[in-house]
Amino acid sequence: MAQERVCVGAIAGAFGVRGEVRLKSFCAEPGAIADYAPLWSEDGTRSFGLRIIRAIPGGFAARLTGIGTKEEADALRGLQLYADRDRLPSLPDDEFYHADLVGLAVFDTGGAEIGRVRAIHNHGAGDILEIFAPGRRHALLLPFTRAVVPTVDLAAGRIIADPPDESPGDADD
């Protein structure tokens, strides 16, 4: 992307017959997604103004500029929406945008490299770091808690983690 952008939501499909969409917000305050418009497609080729119509189960009914029919709205299903980084609020020192963590090197408390963050997942019980390391058959999943991840140093591009001990049957090496 020419300008740094952060994924803030996704289109889940059409809502109604007049071009409204079902919008899933990934923002800490879900309704704030409208404050970050215009929103962009991942490749940066399309931008949309956004107006939230109302809350619905699992997200919002919303209007996007340039989308006027159910068919146009349906065609956007699965589209992830990105906001310009400079439109997003600054975060406190102990909070991070997921986009800032992906790709960071992860070291254990003894200084040995564990791998790199490939993704962050949240299935309702908190964030989980997915760490990929050469030589492992499976990704390492670590809870993103202060106890397991005591240090995130964005300036140095590294995370210090204290993963729980693996039992001998869990090791992939």
C-alpha positions as CSV (number, residue, x, y, z in Angstrom):
1,M,0.0,0.0,0.0
2,A,1.3,3.4,-0.9
3,Q,0.2,4.9,2.4
4,E,0.2,2.9,5.7
5,R,-3.3,1.6,6.4
6,V,-4.8,-0.6,9.1
7,C,-7.7,-3.1,8.6
8,V,-10.7,-1.7,10.6
9,G,-13.6,-3.8,9.3
10,A,-15.1,-6.1,6.7
11,I,-18.2,-6.4,4.6
12,A,-20.3,-9.4,5.4
13,G,-22.7,-9.0,2.5
14,A,-25.8,-7.0,1.5
15,F,-28.4,-5.8,4.0
16,G,-31.8,-5.1,2.3
17,V,-32.4,-4.2,-1.3
18,R,-31.1,-0.6,-1.5
19,G,-27.4,-1.2,-1.5
20,E,-26.8,-1.2,2.3
21,V,-24.1,-3.6,3.6
22,R,-23.6,-5.7,6.7
23,L,-20.5,-4.2,8.2
24,K,-18.3,-5.9,10.8
25,S,-16.2,-3.5,12.7
26,F,-12.8,-4.5,14.2
27,C,-12.5,-1.3,16.2
28,A,-12.3,-1.2,20.0
29,E,-15.3,1.1,19.8
30,P,-17.2,-0.5,16.9
31,G,-19.2,2.6,15.9
32,A,-16.0,4.6,15.6
33,I,-15.3,2.9,12.2
34,A,-17.3,5.7,10.6
35,D,-14.9,8.3,12.0
36,Y,-12.0,6.8,10.0
37,A,-13.6,7.1,6.5
38,P,-12.8,7.2,3.7
39,L,-12.1,3.4,4.0
40,W,-10.1,1.6,1.4
41,S,-9.9,-1.8,-0.2
42,E,-6.7,-3.7,0.6
43,D,-5.1,-2.9,-2.7
44,G,-6.0,0.8,-2.4
45,T,-7.8,0.9,-5.7
46,R,-11.3,1.7,-4.2
47,S,-12.3,4.0,-1.4
48,F,-15.7,4.4,0.3
49,G,-17.4,7.0,2.4
50,L,-19.3,5.3,5.2
51,R,-22.6,6.1,7.0
52,I,-23.9,3.7,9.7
53,I,-27.6,3.3,9.5
54,R,-28.2,1.2,12.6
55,A,-26.8,-1.6,14.8
56,I,-27.8,-5.2,13.7
57,P,-26.7,-8.5,15.2
58,G,-23.0,-9.0,14.6
59,G,-22.3,-5.5,13.3
60,F,-24.0,-2.6,11.5
61,A,-26.2,-1.9,8.6
62,A,-24.3,0.8,6.6
63,R,-24.2,2.8,3.4
64,L,-21.0,3.0,1.3
65,T,-20.6,5.8,-1.2
66,G,-21.0,4.5,-4.8
67,I,-23.0,1.4,-3.8
68,G,-26.7,1.7,-4.7
69,T,-28.0,-1.8,-5.3
70,K,-28.2,-5.2,-3.5
71,E,-26.1,-6.7,-6.3
72,E,-23.3,-4.2,-5.8
73,A,-23.4,-4.7,-2.0
74,D,-23.4,-8.5,-2.4
75,A,-20.3,-8.2,-4.7
76,L,-18.4,-6.6,-1.8
77,R,-18.9,-9.6,0.5
78,G,-15.6,-10.5,2.2
79,L,-14.0,-7.1,1.3
80,Q,-11.8,-5.9,4.1
81,L,-11.8,-2.2,4.8
82,Y,-8.7,-0.2,5.7
83,A,-8.3,3.2,7.2
84,D,-5.4,5.5,6.8
85,R,-3.1,5.1,9.8
86,D,-3.0,8.9,10.5
87,R,-6.8,8.9,11.0
88,L,-6.7,6.4,13.8
89,P,-6.3,7.4,17.5
90,S,-3.0,7.2,19.2
91,L,-2.8,4.2,21.6
92,P,-1.5,4.1,25.2
93,D,1.9,2.5,25.7
94,D,0.5,-0.9,26.6
95,E,-1.9,-1.2,23.6
96,F,-1.0,-2.1,20.0
97,Y,-2.6,-2.3,16.6
98,H,-2.5,-5.9,15.3
99,A,-0.8,-4.6,12.1
100,D,2.1,-3.4,14.2
101,L,2.7,-6.8,15.7
102,V,2.6,-9.0,12.6
103,G,6.1,-9.7,11.3
104,L,7.9,-8.9,14.6
105,A,10.6,-11.2,15.8
106,V,9.8,-13.1,19.0
107,F,12.5,-14.0,21.5
108,D,12.3,-15.9,24.7
109,T,13.5,-14.4,28.0
110,G,16.9,-15.9,27.5
111,G,17.4,-14.1,24.2
112,A,16.8,-17.1,21.8
113,E,14.7,-16.4,18.8
114,I,11.4,-18.3,18.9
115,G,10.1,-17.1,15.5
116,R,8.0,-14.3,14.0
117,V,4.4,-13.2,14.5
118,R,2.4,-14.4,11.6
119,A,-1.1,-13.4,12.8
120,I,-3.1,-12.4,15.8
121,H,-6.4,-14.2,16.5
122,N,-9.2,-13.5,18.9
123,H,-11.9,-16.0,19.4
124,G,-13.5,-14.2,22.3
125,A,-11.2,-15.0,25.2
126,G,-8.4,-12.6,24.3
127,D,-5.7,-12.2,21.7
128,I,-3.5,-15.1,20.7
129,L,-0.2,-14.6,18.8
130,E,0.5,-17.1,16.0
131,I,4.2,-17.5,15.8
132,F,5.9,-19.2,12.9
133,A,9.4,-20.6,13.1
134,P,11.5,-22.5,10.6
135,G,11.9,-26.1,11.7
136,R,8.5,-26.3,13.4
137,R,5.7,-28.4,11.9
138,H,3.0,-26.2,13.6
139,A,2.7,-22.6,14.5
140,L,3.2,-21.8,18.2
141,L,0.2,-20.1,19.7
142,L,0.8,-17.8,22.7
143,P,-1.8,-15.9,24.7
144,F,-1.1,-12.2,24.3
145,T,-1.0,-11.4,28.1
146,R,1.5,-9.5,30.1
147,A,2.5,-12.8,31.9
148,V,3.4,-14.5,28.6
149,V,4.4,-11.5,26.6
150,P,6.1,-9.1,29.1
151,T,7.7,-6.9,26.5
152,V,6.7,-5.4,23.1
153,D,9.4,-3.1,21.7
154,L,8.0,-1.7,18.4
155,A,11.0,0.5,17.9
156,A,13.4,-2.5,18.0
157,G,11.0,-4.7,16.1
158,R,10.9,-7.4,18.7
159,I,8.7,-9.1,21.3
160,I,10.0,-10.9,24.4
161,A,7.9,-13.9,25.4
162,D,7.9,-16.3,28.3
163,P,6.1,-19.3,26.7
164,P,4.8,-22.0,29.0
165,D,7.0,-25.1,29.0
166,E,6.1,-27.7,26.4
167,S,5.8,-31.3,27.4
168,P,8.1,-33.7,25.5
169,G,5.1,-34.8,23.3
170,D,4.3,-31.2,22.3
171,A,7.6,-30.3,20.7
172,D,7.8,-30.2,17.0
173,D,11.6,-30.3,16.7
